[in-house]
């Protein structure tokens, strides 16, 4: 395949994913059809099936694209370098970034949709988890191991500690946003207060010395 053809294929795929995101978020997984996606994208249904073998496969790729974009915004590449700034500064920044990126109406709408279909289509939930919370936990686990190695944390199991921190930060705000809709999404000041308290609680459990403020 020539470079020009590859570029056209990538553009076509991006156009379909963007259209599918709008259709799924508007109509829901069951209510959406490939015909609607084709019309919204301005392509034929055959073109969609050339990229995605089924509506379920298309939806999984929409989940990956939406949550992958959030992960990229958070710079959750596990190979990204870590510096020696105070652990509380890193954890606070990570918590605020995660709250700001995840607590958006579109991502909350996506989560509600996936949860509604997870019994019939468990692959949808798996895709959301692996490209959302699991990415954040991986990043935090690497940070926990790093700060333990330089003597600022004491995390015998960095992955376990990262999981605790992730859910301290995300549990209550995400539940409120999921159940209450956009009205349940905390404002900037509330997110910052929650992030700071989450860091304080985490450092009380895993911090070295008095830095946790216990």
C-alpha positions as a Python dict, from the first residue, in 0.01 Angstrom:
ca = {
    (1, 'X'): (0, 0, 0),
    (2, 'X'): (135, 345, -93),
    (3, 'X'): (193, 619, 163),
    (4, 'X'): (-94, 818, 12),
    (5, 'X'): (-332, 524, 48),
    (6, 'X'): (-220, 466, 408),
    (7, 'X'): (-281, 832, 487),
    (8, 'X'): (-630, 815, 338),
    (9, 'X'): (-703, 501, 538),
    (10, 'X'): (-593, 668, 862),
    (11, 'X'): (-802, 977, 787),
    (12, 'X'): (-1103, 764, 706),
    (13, 'X'): (-1060, 568, 1029),
    (14, 'X'): (-1031, 887, 1237),
    (15, 'X'): (-1341, 1031, 1070),
    (16, 'X'): (-1540, 716, 1145),
    (17, 'X'): (-1423, 704, 1509),
    (18, 'X'): (-1517, 1069, 1562),
    (19, 'X'): (-1860, 1017, 1410),
    (20, 'X'): (-1912, 694, 1606),
    (21, 'X'): (-1824, 869, 1932),
    (22, 'X'): (-2097, 1128, 1871),
    (23, 'X'): (-2353, 866, 1767),
    (24, 'X'): (-2283, 629, 2056),
    (25, 'X'): (-2291, 907, 2316),
    (26, 'X'): (-2619, 1034, 2173),
    (27, 'X'): (-2803, 710, 2101),
    (28, 'X'): (-2633, 463, 2334),
    (29, 'X'): (-2474, 137, 2230),
    (30, 'X'): (-2799, -47, 2154),
    (31, 'X'): (-2966, 254, 1995),
    (32, 'X'): (-2677, 333, 1763),
    (33, 'X'): (-2657, 179, 1418),
    (34, 'X'): (-2385, 151, 1159),
    (35, 'X'): (-2614, 338, 919),
    (36, 'X'): (-2621, 635, 1159),
    (37, 'X'): (-2243, 630, 1192),
    (38, 'X'): (-2202, 613, 815),
    (39, 'X'): (-2435, 909, 764),
    (40, 'X'): (-2265, 1113, 1035),
    (41, 'X'): (-1918, 1034, 898),
    (42, 'X'): (-2016, 1093, 537),
    (43, 'X'): (-1895, 749, 427),
    (44, 'X'): (-2059, 428, 313),
    (45, 'X'): (-2146, 150, 552),
    (46, 'X'): (-1914, -73, 351),
    (47, 'X'): (-1629, 166, 431),
    (48, 'X'): (-1702, 130, 801),
    (49, 'X'): (-1699, -249, 779),
    (50, 'X'): (-1369, -231, 593),
    (51, 'X'): (-1220, -78, 911),
    (52, 'X'): (-1434, -240, 1183),
    (53, 'X'): (-1585, -587, 1162),
    (54, 'X'): (-1885, -512, 1388),
    (55, 'X'): (-2060, -247, 1590),
    (56, 'X'): (-1907, -394, 1905),
    (57, 'X'): (-1556, -374, 1755),
    (58, 'X'): (-1622, -14, 1655),
    (59, 'X'): (-1744, 74, 2004),
    (60, 'X'): (-1438, -86, 2167),
    (61, 'X'): (-1216, 128, 1944),
    (62, 'X'): (-1417, 436, 2041),
    (63, 'X'): (-1358, 349, 2409),
    (64, 'X'): (-987, 305, 2343),
    (65, 'X'): (-968, 632, 2149),
    (66, 'X'): (-1151, 835, 2415),
    (67, 'X'): (-968, 691, 2714),
    (68, 'X'): (-640, 679, 2527),
    (69, 'X'): (-669, 1049, 2463),
    (70, 'X'): (-713, 1104, 2835),
    (71, 'X'): (-408, 890, 2906),
    (72, 'X'): (-202, 1088, 2658),
    (73, 'X'): (-313, 1412, 2820),
    (74, 'X'): (-200, 1275, 3155),
    (75, 'X'): (133, 1171, 3000),
    (76, 'X'): (83, 820, 3135),
    (77, 'X'): (362, 665, 2932),
    (78, 'X'): (524, 429, 3185),
    (79, 'X'): (860, 513, 3031),
    (80, 'X'): (834, 885, 3109),
    (81, 'X'): (1119, 1006, 3334),
    (82, 'X'): (1059, 1085, 3701),
    (83, 'X'): (1250, 1358, 3883),
    (84, 'X'): (1345, 1405, 4247),
    (85, 'X'): (1094, 1674, 4341),
    (86, 'X'): (909, 1617, 4671),
    (87, 'X'): (669, 1327, 4651),
    (88, 'X'): (378, 1536, 4777),
    (89, 'X'): (424, 1776, 4484),
    (90, 'X'): (421, 1493, 4231),
    (91, 'X'): (119, 1320, 4388),
    (92, 'X'): (-78, 1643, 4411),
    (93, 'X'): (-12, 1728, 4048),
    (94, 'X'): (-100, 1374, 3939),
    (95, 'X'): (-425, 1381, 4138),
    (96, 'X'): (-534, 1718, 4001),
    (97, 'X'): (-448, 1619, 3644),
    (98, 'X'): (-641, 1295, 3671),
    (99, 'X'): (-948, 1463, 3819),
    (100, 'X'): (-942, 1736, 3554),
    (101, 'X'): (-908, 1493, 3264),
    (102, 'X'): (-1143, 1216, 3374),
    (103, 'X'): (-1426, 1419, 3525),
    (104, 'X'): (-1568, 1545, 3197),
    (105, 'X'): (-1927, 1501, 3079),
    (106, 'X'): (-1826, 1294, 2775),
    (107, 'X'): (-1609, 1048, 2966),
    (108, 'X'): (-1872, 1010, 3237),
    (109, 'X'): (-2134, 948, 2970),
    (110, 'X'): (-1909, 684, 2817),
    (111, 'X'): (-1861, 514, 3156),
    (112, 'X'): (-2237, 500, 3215),
    (113, 'X'): (-2291, 346, 2875),
    (114, 'X'): (-2021, 83, 2923),
    (115, 'X'): (-2150, -14, 3267),
    (116, 'X'): (-2497, -56, 3120),
    (117, 'X'): (-2366, -306, 2865),
    (118, 'X'): (-2093, -483, 3064),
    (119, 'X'): (-2293, -800, 3135),
    (120, 'X'): (-2375, -857, 2769),
    (121, 'X'): (-2046, -725, 2633),
    (122, 'X'): (-1772, -765, 2897),
    (123, 'X'): (-1508, -665, 2641),
    (124, 'X'): (-1639, -309, 2661),
    (125, 'X'): (-1573, -288, 3034),
    (126, 'X'): (-1233, -450, 2994),
    (127, 'X'): (-1134, -195, 2729),
    (128, 'X'): (-1248, 95, 2946),
    (129, 'X'): (-1065, -36, 3253),
    (130, 'X'): (-740, -117, 3074),
    (131, 'X'): (-726, 219, 2897),
    (132, 'X'): (-849, 422, 3194),
    (133, 'X'): (-791, 326, 3560),
    (134, 'X'): (-526, 67, 3480),
    (135, 'X'): (-316, 321, 3290),
    (136, 'X'): (-334, 561, 3583),
    (137, 'X'): (-242, 287, 3833),
    (138, 'X'): (53, 180, 3618),
    (139, 'X'): (186, 534, 3617),
    (140, 'X'): (134, 575, 3991),
    (141, 'X'): (293, 237, 4067),
    (142, 'X'): (607, 343, 3886),
    (143, 'X'): (609, 667, 4086),
    (144, 'X'): (560, 479, 4414),
    (145, 'X'): (854, 252, 4335),
    (146, 'X'): (1067, 552, 4240),
    (147, 'X'): (989, 751, 4555),
    (148, 'X'): (1039, 443, 4772),
    (149, 'X'): (1381, 392, 4613),
    (150, 'X'): (1487, 749, 4695),
    (151, 'X'): (1352, 732, 5051),
    (152, 'X'): (1040, 952, 5029),
    (153, 'X'): (782, 670, 5042),
    (154, 'X'): (756, 331, 5204),
    (155, 'X'): (553, 115, 4965),
    (156, 'X'): (646, -255, 4995),
    (157, 'X'): (398, -322, 4713),
    (158, 'X'): (398, -19, 4479),
    (159, 'X'): (113, -153, 4266),
    (160, 'X'): (-111, -202, 4571),
    (161, 'X'): (-23, 144, 4703),
    (162, 'X'): (-91, 297, 4362),
    (163, 'X'): (-431, 133, 4351),
    (164, 'X'): (-521, 271, 4693),
    (165, 'X'): (-417, 622, 4590),
    (166, 'X'): (-600, 603, 4259),
    (167, 'X'): (-930, 512, 4424),
    (168, 'X'): (-889, 756, 4713),
    (169, 'X'): (-860, 1025, 4448),
    (170, 'X'): (-1117, 902, 4197),
    (171, 'X'): (-1371, 698, 4395),
    (172, 'X'): (-1607, 954, 4546),
    (173, 'X'): (-1592, 1219, 4268),
    (174, 'X'): (-1644, 960, 3994),
    (175, 'X'): (-1936, 799, 4177),
    (176, 'X'): (-2104, 1137, 4222),
    (177, 'X'): (-2055, 1229, 3857),
    (178, 'X'): (-2179, 888, 3741),
    (179, 'X'): (-2497, 898, 3949),
    (180, 'X'): (-2580, 1269, 3948),
    (181, 'X'): (-2480, 1362, 3595),
    (182, 'X'): (-2302, 1684, 3509),
    (183, 'X'): (-2428, 1842, 3832),
    (184, 'X'): (-2220, 1588, 4025),
    (185, 'X'): (-1890, 1694, 3864),
    (186, 'X'): (-1700, 1900, 4125),
    (187, 'X'): (-1576, 2246, 4034),
    (188, 'X'): (-1210, 2345, 4021),
    (189, 'X'): (-1179, 2446, 4387),
    (190, 'X'): (-1352, 2128, 4505),
    (191, 'X'): (-1123, 1914, 4288),
    (192, 'X'): (-813, 2082, 4428),
    (193, 'X'): (-931, 2041, 4788),
    (194, 'X'): (-1012, 1676, 4730),
    (195, 'X'): (-675, 1616, 4562),
    (196, 'X'): (-488, 1776, 4851),
    (197, 'X'): (-676, 1573, 5112),
    (198, 'X'): (-621, 1253, 4911),
    (199, 'X'): (-245, 1317, 4909),
    (200, 'X'): (-248, 1389, 5283),
    (201, 'X'): (-428, 1062, 5357),
    (202, 'X'): (-196, 864, 5129),
    (203, 'X'): (118, 1011, 5284),
    (204, 'X'): (-14, 934, 5633),
    (205, 'X'): (-10, 569, 5531),
    (206, 'X'): (296, 554, 5308),
    (207, 'X'): (500, 870, 5366),
    (208, 'X'): (839, 868, 5537),
    (209, 'X'): (870, 1098, 5841),
    (210, 'X'): (621, 1378, 5906),
    (211, 'X'): (560, 1479, 5543),
    (212, 'X'): (215, 1325, 5548),
    (213, 'X'): (86, 1587, 5795),
    (214, 'X'): (-84, 1324, 6016),
}
